[in-house]
Amino acid sequence: MPSSARTASRPTVVVIGGGMTGMLAAAVLADFADVRIIERDVLPDGPQPRKGLPQARHAHVLWSGGVKALDELLPGIVAQLVAHGAHTPRIMTDLVSKAPSGQWFRRFDHARHTNLLCSRDLLDAVIRTRVLRDERVTLLQRTELLCLQGNGARVTGVRIRADRSEQSIPADMVIDASGRASRAPAWLKDLGLPPIEERSVDTGTGYASRIYRAPGRAADGFPIVNVQADPRQVPGRGGIIAPIEDGRWLVTLSGTRGGQPSGDNDEFLAFALSLPHPVIGELLAGAEPETDVITTRSTANKRRYYEKAVRWPDGFAVLGDAVAGYNPVYGHGLSAAAQSVIALRRILRQRHISAPGTARRIQKAAARPVENAWNLAVGQDVFYPGASDQPPTRLERALAAFVDKAVDAGSRNPHALRILLDVMSMESPPARLLMPDMLALVYLGRKEPSLEGPPLTEHEREAVTP
């Protein structure tokens, strides 16, 4: 926007990255400052693929904790997405799911959790359009961030390159929302700060996705179908059918090291039939593919512990996948990012954006939803061979064994399942599973017999018949 439209007394914030986290952060920051979003690519005008986001071709799920955060940050945005074709299935009413430990979860009518399902292109486009309508937000495209400016005590701006020329942008705050490829550790090192502690847990998971036209009458209200990989069976294989806009199914298949799906169109259905249960392949038998298979191999869980840094500069904070990227199979990355922006807003309502210590408070607050999502992902992935240089600790093994018992209880007792879903939906921290009521349900509660197969109704099975 023209510089004349800016208010001189307002602070300036630079947001690095124009993806979902960057846009949500910009929406919050605009209430406190004039915002410039630095984006190296050209963002599409509508729901189209964008460069620099290969994972967008795979299934994305916003759990109810993320759905609530999204609607809190941008009131009415979920209804807007639904108006464009997104779905809000109820869990467990509209979900058929096989747990990593092998059980099929029961479905029930009185669900209190929801998902938001649509293509990533649609999600980003609706959010982007909404945020960029704010005249306090300016998008600088085809712009590369070269380095932070300032010193180890305070970041004072950024150095950028655009159209082969370089310039500096002063800022009261810089927010890194540049995703998995973030160069923040190198930028901080250049300011004279010590290295950031990191941890990686990499199962070697590969993803293959393809969009299908929903078969028969299945375009209307068909449930999510999810077969989760079992860490005790190596390689672990899983898959999901995610109904998205325009009567389509986005199908993502996954396999860990040594068992990844290929990008061969002719092998996609056979891989789906090879999962721990063949239900996804069976449902695809009558479906017509609309796209070729797209694959991705960059799926490691990677965590950067910025909140533990002994020294942290004022005027700089990191959010979203730039803090932690997760194995996408668990679907918690977008929800954790939205919740971290809620944390950003909470701190800025308490403290001035340029006050000493504000950036560190933001970093610590943003780490809480990140840690919850990290524990949910790593609690499973750390058990795959070669996933980590550090073998599972005794505590991790004990917790994993308890989670298996909690999942078993959830598959056979609706009260236990609702508590389990509070955690999986990122509405409660993992510690909720250790509360007395859940412990009683796990060890003493009444349990129904395990289901023998996927709880699809006869109507749903008939709907997929062409």
PyMOL commands that set and color helices and strands:
alter all, ss='L'
color gray80, all
select helices_A, chain A and resi 3-5+20-29+54-57+64-73+77-83+120-132+179-181+184-190+265-273+279-284+306-308+320-322+328-330+333-348+358-381+394-412+414-424+430-434+436-443+458-463
alter helices_A, ss='H'
color red, helices_A
select strands_A, chain A and resi 12-16+34-38+61-62+90-91+95-98+113-114+116-117+137-140+143-150+155-162+165-170+173-176+198-201+206-213+224-227+237-244+248-255+288-289+294-296+301-304+316-318+324-325
alter strands_A, ss='S'
color yellow, strands_A
deselect
rebuild
show_as cartoon
